Amino acid sequence: MARTPDVTVVVAVHNTMPYLTACLNSLVGQSIGPQRLEVIAVDDGSTDDSGDELDRFAERYPDVLTVVHQPNAGGPAAPSNRALELATGRFVYFVGADDHLGEEALERMVACADAHESDVVIGKMVGTNGRYVHQKLYSGNRPDISLYDSALPFTLANTKLFRRELVEKYGLRFPEDLPVGSDQPFTIEACVRARRISVLSDYTYYYAVKRGDASNITYRADHLSRLRCTARIMEHTAGLIPAGPRRDAVLKRHFQWELSKLLLDDFPALPLATRREICEGLAALLDTYFTDGLRDATGVKRRVRFGLARQGAVEELTRAIADEAEHGAPPFLLEGDRAFAPYPGFRDAGIGLDDRWYEARESVTGRLAAGTKLESVGWEQEGDEVALALRLRVGITGDTSSAVVALAQGALPKSADKAAGRKLPEHAPRPKVAGAFTREPAEDSTGTLLGARIPVEPGRAKRGVRLYVDVAGTTYEIPVRTDGLPIPLARRWGRATPHRVAANSNPKGRLVVTTAPLWEPKPGVGTRLRRTLSRLKRKVSR
């Protein structure tokens, strides 16, 4: 009686040496054991040594590995489908021929599927050699997640454990005419149909390798091919999920990733005809799937680019991308409790995009930090008073009256490091603001020049120099970076109690002001002196 393995591993192979060897070794060395494992590798017309390597492993592990050789089909879909026709395991798992698995990966995932009756199990995946892998899904072991309220839409590769009964019940196969992203329709439909989806994050199950020659198929596809493939994937998804928040939750990924990547810094260099074709394709997808909810949840930079593409404003879109790549994002225009990013086309009747496309609704910490530049810093001293005088370029225009600089006690939380600032918690008080401020538009229209003269108070303290500004009803706290600007020498001030004040750049490159008395008695000196004199008097009296 033929055995029924617990899991069939499918490997679609095309010119993946030398990575293939590590992949195969990781499979035959799985802790689940050869009796519970079946590996089907389909050589899709390789012209390197991949076919020979497969045959070598098949000869060595005949009870585990089955090899099929076929002419090149142009992508992983056809060889994966061929392997599915031969699979006999209770579960099926797909692995890229240039990737590899952790030793206990299959055993752990099958155990999870059996314990929770899961139709899909996703094991933690990490990237190697600089391969990016979205990690938000892997926040912990979760036996039952939803496609619609988790990070699963951002993890749609087929590198998962699927119950083969589910695959065959719904006839799930990979579209062979989709050169890029052919695994997404399979994965999305499996997750829509699944009774239960489980996530395992307690072990590294999968290592995704970026080849040294960057020849993974995803990295080779051109703009128009990626656009056409994404449109097909979105159409397939729309056929499975009715319009509404659930569909939006899945398609959000395609707007944020696949479609946004068509409008990056390489867009202006494309031929004009290609740029027009991209805009036409995007316009069709935006009109069909980009709901008001998705638009409002999209960051302003991406939203404006989509809006310009939708309107066919190729020239303005090209200029928006090229200008930002060369000069950075435009300064925010503050109007009351609203903030706008005035990219090309803003309030241009000929373009026809209303203000909502240009309005900043998301956190803008990173953009404010990038637009804040220290122009000059020094000391101003009058008698017993000393003040820090500085000039900042701030990436805002319009109503800039809320922008001030203050000396803040205490370090920023580490969570503020990545964005180089933070949204001030709703009930957190601002530090005391003192001094005089001037505000004037920068001549090159890159924002506002903020001048500040901040008195330095005596005492022992270490304070960070920080910008505070209100944007769209939220207060942001941005530490001022020195960016290599010369720092003034330390100053001495005060007659009654002489002090020293110094400005420095801390290890994170942020401007810090330190004050301290030049001399102060150590605690307990007077007491110890009186005790010593008392002991000497007693000795003399003896």
N, C-alpha and C positions, 0 to 999 in steps of 0.2 A: 504494500500500500504506500503510495507516494506521500511524502510528508507535506504538511501545510505550514509554511514558515509564518512566523508572527509578522514579519515585515519584509517587504520588497523594496530595496533601494534602487532608484532609477538614476542612471548617470548618462547624460547626453554628452558625447565627446567629439570635439573637433579641434585638432591641433593645440592640445593643452600641455604638451611636455615642456618643461620637466615637472610641472605642478601635478600632473596626473598621478605620478608615482606616490606622492604624499597622500593624495585623495584615496587611492586604492588601499594603501597601507592602513589608513585610518578606518576603512570599512572592514577589511578582513581581520583587524585587531579589535573589533567591537566586543565589549564584555557580554553582550547578549548571547554570543556563542554561535558557531556555524549551524547548529541544528535548527535555530530559530530565525535564520537570516538567509535572504536571497538577494543577490545583487545582479541586476541586468544593466549592462553597459552597451550602448549603441554607438558604434564608431561611424560618425556622419561624414564619411569621405575624407578622413584626415590625410594630409600629405607630409606630416612629420612622422615621428616614431610612435605616435599615440596608439595606432592599431597594433603594432608589434608588442608594445607594453601591455596592452589589454590581453593579447593572446598569451603572453608570458605568465600573467597572473592567473588566467583561466586554466592554464596547464597545471599550475601549482595548487590552485584552489577549485578543482572541478565541481565540488559539491556546493559551492557558494556562488561562484561567478559564471554568468552566462554572457557571452559576447556575440553581438550581431554587427556585421559590417554592411553598410549600405552607401550608395552614392550620396554626395553632399546635397542636402535639401535647403541649405541657406539659413538655418537657424535651429534653435533647440526644440522647437515645437514638434516637428516630424519625428525625430528620434525618441523624444519623450512619449509620444503617442504609440510608437512601435513597441516600446518597452511596456507600456500599460497593457497592450494586448497579450503580452506574455506573462504578466505578473500573476502570482498565485498567493501572495501573502495576505494576512488579514488587514494589514495596513500597508500603505505605500508612502515612501519618503523620497524626496527629490534632492539631489546634491549636485552642485556645479562641479565640473570635472577639474577645475582649478582651485577648488576649496577643499576643506577637510573637516572631520568631526572630532569632538571630544570622545575619549575612549568609552565612556558610559552613556553616550547620548541616546542611542536607540533603546537600550534597556530601560532607562529612566522614562523616556517618552511613552513607550508601550505600557509600562506599569501605570503611568498617569492615565492613559486612555482607558485602560481596563478598570482602574479604581473609580473613575468618574463617569464612565460611559461617554467619553468625549469622542466626537467625530473629527475634530481637528485639535492637534496639540502643537504649540509653538515653543520651541526651546530657545533660550537666549543665544543671540547671534552677535559676534563682534567682528570688526574689520581688522585686517592686517595689511602691511605695506601701504598704509595711507588710505585704505578703502573705507568710505564712510558708511556707517550702519546706524540708522535711527535707534536710539536707546530708550525712548520714553515708555515703550510698552513693557520693558523689563524691570518694573519697579518692585516686583515680588511675585511669589507663586500665587496664581489665581485660578481656581478650578473652573470658573464659569464667567467668561467675559462676553461682551456684546461688540459686534462690529460697529455699532452706531454711537457708543459713548465711551470709546477707548481710543488708544493710539494705533489700533490695528490697521486702519486705512493707510497709515504711513509705513506699514510693514507687509506689503502685498506680494513679496516674492513667494515662490512655491516651495521654499525650503522649510517645509512643515510636514508633520505626520498627519496623513489623511486616512480615515477609515475607507478601505477599498469598496465596501458595500455601498457607501454613500456615492463614491465616484461612479460605480457602475449603475446604480439606481437612476441617477440623473444624466448618465452618459457624458460625464465631464471629460473634455479633451481640450487640447491646446490648439488655437487657431493657427494653421500652418501658413497662412498668408499675412501674418503679422510679424515682421522682422524684429520689432522691439516691443518688449512688454507682453509677450505672448503668455506669460505665466499669470498675468493679472486677471483676465477673465475667468480662468480656472479657479484661482484662489478666491476671488470675490464671490463667485457662485457657490463654491464649497462652503464659505463662511455664511452666506445667506441661507443655505439649505441646512446647515449643521444644527443638530439638536443641542450640542454643547461645544464650546471652544475653550480650551485651557491654555494657560501660559505658565511656563517654568522658567524661573530666573535664578535658581540656586546653583547653577552650574553652567559652564560655557559649553554649549552643545555644538555650535557651528562657528567655524572660522572662515570668513569671507575674504578671499585674497584678491588684491588688486595686482594684476600682472605688472612686471617691470616695464613691459612695452605698452602698457595701457591698452591692450588689444581685446579686453572684455567687450562684448558686442554693444553694450549700452554706451560705451565711450566712443564708438565708431560712427554711430548713426548721425545723419545730417538733420538739419532743422525741419525740413519738410517731411521727411520720413517720420520723425518723432511726432510731429503735429498730426499726421494722418493716423498713426497708431494710437495716439492718445484719444483722438476723436472716436475711433472704433471701440476703445475700452469704455469710454464714457457712454456711448450708445448702448453697449452691452449692459452696463450697470443700470442705466435708466430702464431697460427692459425687465430687470429683476426687481427694482425697488421703486415704488410709486413716488411721484413728486411730493416733496415735503422735507421735514427736518432730517429724516433718516437718509434720504438720498443726498441731501446737502452734506451730511457728515462724512460720506464717502467721497463725493466729488470735490470736496474742499481740498483733499490731497492733490488732485490733478491740477487744480488751479494754482495751488501753492508750489508744487514741484514741477511737474512735466511742462505745463504751459508757461509758468514764470521763467523757466530756463531758456525759453525761446527768445526772451527779451532781456538778455544780459548784455555785458559789455561788447560781445562779439557781433551783436545785431547791426550796428551802424556800418560795419565793414562788408556786410552781405550785399550782393547785387540788388539794385532797386526792385527789379521784378520779383526777386525772392522775398524781399521785405513786404512788398504789397501782397504777395500770396499768403504770407504768414498772417498779416493783418486780416485778410479776408477769411481765412480759416478760423482765426481766433474770434472774429466777430460773430460767426455762425454759432460757435460754442457758447460764447457769452450771452447771446440773445436767447439761446435755448436753455442753458443750465445755470447761469450766474444770477441767482435770485437776489432780491434786496438783502436778505439775511446774510448771504455769502459776501456780497459787496461790502456791507457794513462791517463785517468781521475781518476783512482783508486790510492789511497795512497800507498806508497811503501811497507809498512808493509803488508797490505792485498794482494797487487799484488804479492809479493814474495811468500807468502804462497800459493796463487792460482797457481803460476808457478811451485812450487815444487810438489804440488799435481798433477798437469797436467802431469808432467814428471814421476810420480810414485816414487818420491824420498821420501819415507816414513820416512827413517832414518833421512835425513837432515831436513825434515819438522818438525819432532818430536823434533829434537835438536834446531831448530830455535825458536820454541814456548817455550820449556822448558828453554832455555838460557835467552830469553827475560823476562820470568816471574821471573826468579831468579836474573838476573844481570841488567836488563834494555836493551834497544835497543843498538845495536853496534854503535860505533862512525861513523860519516859520513866520507867517504873518498873523499877529495876534489881534483879534477884534472881539472885545468883550470876553465872553467865556468860550470863544471858539478859536481854533487855530487852523491855519491853512498852509499847505505846502505849495507855493505858487510856481509849479512846473510850467513849461510851455503849454499854452492852451488855456491857462487859468483865466476865467471870465472873458473868454474870446467867443463872441457870438458866432463867428464863423465855424468854430469847432463844435459848439453846442453841448458841452458838458456842464452840468450844474455844479454848484459849490460842493455838494456832498461827495463828489469824486475826489476832491482835493482836500477835504477836511481830515485832520489828524484826530482819530478817535482812540488809537492804541497808545501804549506807553511810548514816549519819545525820548527816553533817557539817553540811549546810545547816540541819537542824532544831536541832542543838545550838547552832550559831552564832546562829540566830534567837532561841533561848531564853536566851542569855547576855546579861545586862544589867548594866552597871556602875552600882551604887547610890551609892557614895561612894568618894573617894580622897583621901589626905592623907599627911603625914609625921608620924612619931613619932620624937623625938630624946631620947636619954639620954646625956649626956656626949659621948664621942667616937663614939657609934654613932647611926646614923640608919636608919630602916626605912620602907618603903612600906606604908601601911595601907590596905586597900581592902575593899570589900564587894560581892560579886557575887550576882546572882540567876541560878541555873543551872537549865536545864530538865530536871532529873532528880529522882527521889524514890527511896525504898527504900534500898538499900545504896550510899551516896554516898561511902564511905571513900576511893575512888580519886581523887576530885576534889581537885586541888591547883592552885595558881598558882605560876608560876616566872618568873624573868627570863631570857629566852633570847637568846643571842648569834646574830646573823646573820638575814638576811631569809628569810621564807617563800618557797618557789618560786611563780612566777606562776600555776602550775596551781591554787594554793589560793585565788586571788582570787575566782573565781566563786562557790564555795561558802562563802567567808569562813572557811576553815579546811581541815584535811586529816586523813586517816588517817595516823598516824605509820607510816613504813615498819617492817616487822616487826623488823628488827635494829637500827633506829636507837635510840640511847640517849636517854632523857629528859635534859633539863638538870638540873643539881644543884638539888634541892629543899631549901630551908632556911626556917626560920621556924615560926610557929605558925598553926594553922588551927582554925576553928570551923565547925560545920555544923548548921543547924536548918531545919525545914520552914518555908516561907513561909506566912504566915497566910492568904493567898488561894488556897492550893493550886496555885500556878503553878510550883512547883519547890522548890529548896533555896537558902537564903541561906548563902553561903560567905564567911566572914570570913578574911582573911589578913594576917599581919604578916611582911613579907619584908625581912630585913636587906640593906642596900645595901653592897656591897664597894667599897673604894677602888680607884683606878686609872682609866685612860681607857677608857671603854667606852660602847657604845650597845646597849641590850637592849630587846627587846619583851616586854610583859607578856602572858603566855599562860596559858590554862586547859588543863590536861591531865586527861582523864577516860577511864576504861575503860568501854566499852559493848559487851556481848555478845562479850567476848574481844578487842576491838580498842581500841587507844589512839588517842584523837582529840586533836589540837592546835588550839585555837581562840584566835586573837588577840583580846584584849579591846578592844572599841571604846569610845570615849569618848561618842559619841552626844550631843555638845554639853554634857556635864556640865562644870562649872567645874573647872579644873586648879589644883592648889596652886602657889604661888610657889616658885621655886628656893630651895634651902637651902645654907648653908655649914656644913661640919662638919670636925672633926679639928684637933688642935692641932699635932702634930708635922709632919704634912703636910696642910695645909688643902686641902679639896676642895669642889667645887660639884656639887650634884645637882639635876637638873631633870626634870620630867615634861612631856611634850608629846603632842599629837595629830599623828601623821604625815599625809602627804597622803591616805592611805587611811582616815583616821579611827581609827587604832589607837593605843593607849596605848604610849608609848615612854619609857624612863628613860635619861638620859644622865648619866654621871659623868666628871669630869676634875679633875686637880690645879689649884689656882688659879695656881700658878707652877711651871714646871720649866725647867731650862736647855736651850737648844737644843743638839742634838748638835754637838760640836766647838768650843763656845765657849771652854772652858778651853785647848784646844790652840792655838786662834788667838791667845788672850791671851798665852800663853807665847812664841809665835813673835814677836809684836809687841814684847814686852819684850826679847827677845834681840836683835832688830834695833836697838832703841834703845841698848842697852848697847854694841853694836859701833860705832855712830856716835859715842857719847861717848868711847870709848877711842881713836878716831882723833884 
